[in-house]
Structures are given as structure tokens and as C-alpha cells.
Amino acid sequence: MKMIKNISILFLLALAIYSCEDDYLQVKNVDTGVAIEDLYSRYSQIQGVIWEAYSYLPDGLGELWLEGATDIAEATRESNAAQLYNLGTWTQFRNPDDVWATNFAGIDQVNRFLKNKDNVTLEEIKANSTDGDSTAYYKALDNMMLMEGEALFLKAFFYMELTQRYGGVPIFDEPLDYNDPSSWKNVQRNSVKECLDYIVELCDQANAIVTDDVHSRFSWYENGRITGSGIKALKAKATLYGASPLFKDAGSSITWEDAAEAAHAVIATGKFSLVSNYSDLFGSGNANSGEIIFKRRYGSINWFEYNQFPIAFVGSNGNSLTPTQNFVDAFEVTSDGTSEAFDWNNATHAVDPYANRDSRFYTTVVYNGSDFSSQNIETYTGGNSGLPKENATKTGYYLGKWVNKGIDLINATTANHTWAYSRYADILLMYAEAMYNAYGADADPEGYGMTALEAINLVRARSNVQALQASELNQAAIEHERMVELAFEGKRYWDVRRWKKATTYFNQPVTRIEITKNGDDFNYEVKTLENRVFSEKMNWYPIPQSEISKTGWEQNPSW
């Protein structure tokens, strides 16, 4: 068999995607001893190529550490990779979130499928049809068609991952042949505009194949495979980014009107709604949530809880990611249908700072006095989960979102976990941001049936925070709502960059709460935890130096 160096399709190992039973993205054991000519000619083998391509999607929970490089979180361990970003010491030689090779491997995998899909023969399936029953044959034909749509979507996803980090990257429509340097040696980077336009084009092509009604058309189409709505959600993200200041300054021609239209397309499917209880989105039963659009299932695990449980629990390893005081202060105080910003200078707020907060606070944050798995959590100095205990939170808080409190660390019980790549509340906030910037707070000139104000207030209403008035809706309000609604979901790190606000939000100290106990009373003092560093050049990642050395490309500015 001809060997091709560095091409991922040769190994097709068991996927690093975990899932529940009957989910498409479950662990697949693929025969690795398959000749290339057979891999792309036999229907029984070609499906494995797409399974493997899905495995290149981001590992949401596994990559949650990146939130520690934003203003909303701090990693407890000093050795956490996020500290390279926080201290400004990352470079083109050392970037812990360098996903260049991973995503281009995924793109190459997809390109090989697209190039060779027409070589797949279904004659064996047709010949094995009995008594004139061609069901299996026509199912295989339909599945080959749908796999093409999946491949186009995955390619768009991988290019989005690259473009949001590095800006313009080279666009490949053909797989690379490392035995033929002419196929890759002189390739040049495409522009940001070309990359975004390409992503949108791929989404449109994929959506023409994998439609919104794919499950009703093909009852055998497995849960976990991409749907038409999921493709639309990716297009909405690409256009939102393309209309945002960072990408506009880099040459994007996408407008806020385009972004509003793309977000509306998801809403108009009518397939999704906000679940009534915010916390249900992050528990073990969230896999079938009517709010989650595209997801990654992990199956029954507990490593996340070993990392995130407060250290009062035996077995907690202290490898936690903890909310900052900056973040906690963002949650509004609610009372009798009204809401107001939390203020330490307000005596009523300050004496009981965790009372009557936006209900999303209680899902996201574990604070001093929280009931956690029937245990009272003490983050005050000397408390059961506070400093100076080893591996205690440095911020005074622990993470609640995604954490299954019912897991028993001593007996190593497990629970199902499902990560949401996209969900309906995010789409509503995308729509609100795009509509506001395109048409203002309360106008709907395209007749979409919802204004920016109505969209953002739908999200706020679930958490019982007061509806905004048109005069109160501005960019700051949109940024605030995305911060509290989507925290620890892989959004903040990129939102702040695309707004070109990182030199403000990420270039200032993060704060902690120091709590002292006096009898039955507590004293709260906000203190600086860490000075953060962020310069303008960091809005874009540097191209890995190894790629610059091979290609002679110009490095991203100031790197």
C-alpha cells in the first residue's frame, strides 16, 4: 500500500468522540488494515472516513480551560496553559491553543472523501438485494448523498475554527499529496474575506443537501449527525463574526444585515425553543434538549467533576476553573419584577451579595454558602473549600455549570455529559446583536417577526430579569447579556476579540473575593487577583512559526 506521510486517513483509529448508546458520534472501531484503493471504493469502509472527520471537531469540555484566559475565569493551578495568555508570554513558537495542524488534518480528511466519493461502488449492495427489495441499495445512495453534505459542513466548521484564530488561511479544494511538493509548496494564504465567503458558500452547499427536515425524510439518519439547522447555525456564526469590527477591519464584506438574515433563518425553522429551566441545559439529561442545535456527547464520565468539585470533597484534584469576581459582579439583582446592576457601594447589595441575583448566577457559580451535593460550601478564609487549603479556589468561587453534583468521587460514579456547540439562546442573541447594529433596537424592516429588543428580552425573561426598554438596548447591553448567558460555553474568548474590546476586557486586573467569618457574619472584600496582559496583536493568533519557515508567508502583524 502506498504510504503518504502525515495524512490522517491512513490510521482511522477509534474516534475520540464519546456518546450515549445509539448516537452517531459514539466510539467507532474502524479497521486500520484497509488499502487506500479499497477505502475509497467500498461502501462499508467509506462511512468510516466521515466518522473520523467528525472526530476533529473541538473537544468542548476538554478545551474549557481557555475560559481561564478571559476576564470571567481563573485557573486554580499556576501550570494551566491559560496563564501563558494571561501573562502575555505566548508566541508563534509556543501557543497552547494552536489548532492549525488539527483543523487542516480534518480538512484534508474531508477533501479526500469529496475527491473519491464517486469511486464508491454500491453494486455489491444492489446484487445482494433479495426478492426485488432494493431498500438497502437506495438507503446507501441516500447516505452517500448526505455524507457529502456532512463533509461540506465539517469543512466549513474547520475553516471557521482556523479563520477566527489566524485570519486568512489557505483554502484547499483538493487533498494534499505530500509526495508531490508542487501540490502544496507554493500555496499562499487567502484573505479573511475569501475565507469567510468560502465558509458561507460551503454552508449553503451543505444545507442544500442536508435539509431542515432530514430526520423526517430519512428516519435512519442517526442522532448526532449534523442537521440543516446546525448548518444554518454555523452560517449565522460566520456572518456574525464577518460583520463584527475585527473582521470588518480585516476586509470582510459581510454586513450586519447579512448576519441578521442568517440568524433569522435558524429561528424561522421553528424547531427550537428556550427550555424553561436554564440549569437543565447543562445537566445529564440535556442531550435531547429542544434548545440545543448541535452537540457533542461524552457519554458517562466523571473526569470533569474530579477537576471541578470544591475541595471539600475527598477526591477533588484541584484542577479547577473558577469564576472571577469581575464575572460575579455582572449578574443583576432582581426584586419584585425589577432588576438593577449589582453595586458594592449599595449597602443592601453588599451585606448579602449572593441574594436575589439573576437566576443564571446560581447555575453557573458555586459561592460561599452554596448547597452542593448536600454539603454547605465554605469559601471564606479557613472554610472547607477556601484558602489557605491546598488547591482551594483563588477567586472565592467554583464552577457550577456543566458540573454534575450527584457524582460520588469516592466511589467513582459517572454521569452523561453533552456539550452544546450551538443552542437557541445563542442564536437569539446573535440575532439581537445583528438586528440592533443593522436596524436599531425596535425596527424590523425585513418583516422577520422579531426586533432586536424582543430577541434579547426573550433570553432575559427566562431568568426573570427585567425586560430592557428600547432606550436601554445598546452594544454594552448586548455584550453583558452574552457574557452572563453564554459564560463557560466557549464564546467569551472569541466574542471579546471580534468586538475589538480585548485590550479593555482582557488587559485589566481580574478580581477575587476575600471572605472572613466573624461569628455568624461575613465580611466581603474585593481584591486584585492577577494583572492580565493583552495587546492589539493578540486579537489574531500568530501563524505557527513552523509554517512560516516552510512557506515564507508574512507573519501576522507584530508577531
Stockholm file with secondary structure:
# STOCKHOLM 1.0

chainA/1-559         MKMIKNISILFLLALAIYSCEDDYLQVKNVDTGVAIEDLYSRYSQIQGVIWEAYSYLPDGLGELWLEGATDIAEATRESNAAQLYNLGTWTQFRNPDDVWATNFAGIDQVNRFLKNKDNVTLEEIKANSTDGDSTAYYKALDNMMLMEGEALFLKAFFYMELTQRYGGVPIFDEPLDYNDPSSWKNVQRNSVKECLDYIVELCDQANAIVTDDVHSRFSWYENGRITGSGIKALKAKATLYGASPLFKDAGSSITWEDAAEAAHAVIATGKFSLVSNYSDLFGSGNANSGEIIFKRRYGSINWFEYNQFPIAFVGSNGNSLTPTQNFVDAFEVTSDGTSEAFDWNNATHAVDPYANRDSRFYTTVVYNGSDFSSQNIETYTGGNSGLPKENATKTGYYLGKWVNKGIDLINATTANHTWAYSRYADILLMYAEAMYNAYGADADPEGYGMTALEAINLVRARSNVQALQASELNQAAIEHERMVELAFEGKRYWDVRRWKKATTYFNQPVTRIEITKNGDDFNYEVKTLENRVFSEKMNWYPIPQSEISKTGWEQNPSW
#=GR chainA/1-559 SS CCCCTTCGGGTCCSCSCCCCTTCTTSCCCCCSCCCHHHHTTBHHHHHHHHHHHHTTSCCTTTTGGGGGGSTTEEESSTTSTHHHHHTTCCCSSCCTTCCHHHHHHHHHHHHHHHHHGGGCBCHHHHHTCCTTCCHHHHHHHHHHHHHHHHHHHHHHHHHHHHHHHHSSCCCCSSCCCTTCGGGTTTCCCCCHHHHHHHHHHHHHHHHHHSCTTHHHHCTTSCTTSCCHHHHHHHHHHHHHHHHSHHHHHTTCCCCHHHHHHHHHHHHTTCCCCCCSCGGGGGSTTGGGCSSEEEEEEEEEECHHHHHHSCTTSTTCCSCCEEECHHHHTTSCEEETTEEECCCTTSHHHHHSTTSSBCTHHHHHEECTTCEETTEECCCSTTSTTSTTSTTCCSSSCEECTTCCTTCCTTTTCCEEEEEEEEEHHHHHHHHHHHHHHHHCSSCCTTCCSCCHHHHHHHHHHHTTCCCCCGGGCSHHHHHHHHHHHSTTTTCHHHHHHHTTCHHHHSSSCEEEEEEEEETTEEEEEEEEEECCCCCGGGGSCCCCHHHHHHHCCCCSTTC
#=GC SS_cons         CCCCTTCGGGTCCSCSCCCCTTCTTSCCCCCSCCCHHHHTTBHHHHHHHHHHHHTTSCCTTTTGGGGGGSTTEEESSTTSTHHHHHTTCCCSSCCTTCCHHHHHHHHHHHHHHHHHGGGCBCHHHHHTCCTTCCHHHHHHHHHHHHHHHHHHHHHHHHHHHHHHHHSSCCCCSSCCCTTCGGGTTTCCCCCHHHHHHHHHHHHHHHHHHSCTTHHHHCTTSCTTSCCHHHHHHHHHHHHHHHHSHHHHHTTCCCCHHHHHHHHHHHHTTCCCCCCSCGGGGGSTTGGGCSSEEEEEEEEEECHHHHHHSCTTSTTCCSCCEEECHHHHTTSCEEETTEEECCCTTSHHHHHSTTSSBCTHHHHHEECTTCEETTEECCCSTTSTTSTTSTTCCSSSCEECTTCCTTCCTTTTCCEEEEEEEEEHHHHHHHHHHHHHHHHCSSCCTTCCSCCHHHHHHHHHHHTTCCCCCGGGCSHHHHHHHHHHHSTTTTCHHHHHHHTTCHHHHSSSCEEEEEEEEETTEEEEEEEEEECCCCCGGGGSCCCCHHHHHHHCCCCSTTC
//
